[in-house]
Every structure is written in structure tokens, then in C-alpha cells.
């Protein structure tokens, strides 16, 4: 049971890093059009899309929805840890 938790926790942590890398790629011109950027977009955008629908950009330009999405993912990782602790 603990092994399952470790696998899920590691996968969610790697996904958090993928989101951060995808966000940072927006600072560099053409980075999101690269093959790595397109791959990350396919993985990350479906998760970020619901947050973008709920949270509008600040001032029309600053998108904080990825930050909220990362917080939600981190809370899910911690909640998963509490769940597995209670089950063991």
C-alpha cells in the first residue's frame, strides 16, 4: 500500500514540476512552440484549463491560475498522504 502512495506522490510531484517548467517557458519567445513546449502543453493544458475558466487574469495580462493549480495539486498530494496514513 505504501508503494502505491510513493508512486502516486512521485507522479504528482513530477507533474507539478512540469507545470512550473511550462509556466517558465512563457517567459522565453518561441519556447512553447518547440517540441518540448508542445509536449508539455498536451500534458499540462487539460489540467490548467478549468482553473483558467474560474480565475480571470489580473489586469488582463497576469494569469495566476497556474499558481492556484499547483497549490491544489500540492494539497492533493498531502491529502493523499493523510489518506494512506489512515488506511495503514
Number of C-alpha atoms within 10 A of each C-alpha: 9 12 8 10 16 12 11 15 18 13 13 16 16 12 17 19 13 16 23 15 13 23 17 12 18 13 10 8 8 10 15 19 13 11 10 13 17 14 13 19 19 11 15 19 14 10 15 18 13 12 16 17 10 9 13 14 13 10 7 7 8 9 15 14 20 22 15 15 19 18 13 12 17 16 12 14 19 13 12 15 17 11 12 14 12 8 9 7
